[in-house]
Amino acid sequence: MSVREPVVAVPDDNNETVKGREMRTFETGATRDADVTKFDYEGFLSPFALERFGRYMHENRVQKDGNIRDSDNWQKGIPLDAYMKSLLRHVFELWAAHRNQSAGIVSGEFVVADRQQALCAILFNAQGYLHELVTQRRPSANMMNFPWGGR
């Protein structure tokens, strides 16, 4: 899957129209190609949500036996069925917490921190599931299909 070149013209920082990979010129004289075809991770992602997710992941590195697993341990491979079962359990946790909050139940099993935990667990399982799907396309020759690979 490749990123398609846009056919629409967009204004650059100087309000001059650029198309596709034409150049932008900044007030300083610096030039860059038009970024309309590049992924905008700064806009797509929330640093606040990612920080909370990182804290969740770090807290869950400690295993029941007391050993600390590597932060990328999950990338060794987890079966899709395991991700799906866990994902759905956490979706139900979030749903119940949401219902309690919406119903005005302020005490009980689910509180705001529990919703954050459930959301982080959902994010972990969704990301892991997606990671497994995306990386099934390997060997590395297929990395050329990724926006960061082979360039």
Residue pairs with C-beta under 8 A, 6 or more apart in sequence:
1 145
2 145
3 37
3 147
5 20
5 21
5 37
6 19
6 20
6 36
6 37
7 19
8 19
9 17
9 18
9 19
10 17
10 18
10 34
10 36
11 17
11 18
12 18
12 24
12 25
12 34
13 24
13 26
13 27
14 24
14 25
14 26
14 27
16 24
16 25
18 24
18 34
18 36
19 34
20 34
20 36
20 37
21 33
21 34
21 37
22 33
22 34
23 31
23 32
23 33
23 34
24 31
24 32
24 33
24 34
24 35
25 31
26 32
38 147
39 147
49 123
52 116
52 120
53 120
53 123
53 124
56 116
56 117
56 120
56 121
56 124
57 71
57 120
57 124
58 71
61 68
61 69
61 70
61 71
62 68
63 69
74 124
74 128
74 131
75 131
77 132
78 128
78 132
80 129
80 132
80 133
83 125
83 126
83 128
83 129
83 132
84 125
84 129
86 121
86 125
87 121
87 122
87 125
87 126
87 129
90 118
90 121
90 122
90 125
91 118
91 122
93 110
93 114
93 117
93 118
93 121
94 115
94 118
94 119
94 122
96 109
96 110
97 110
97 111
97 114
97 115
97 118
98 115
100 108
100 109
100 110
101 110
101 112
101 115
137 145
143 149
143 150
144 150
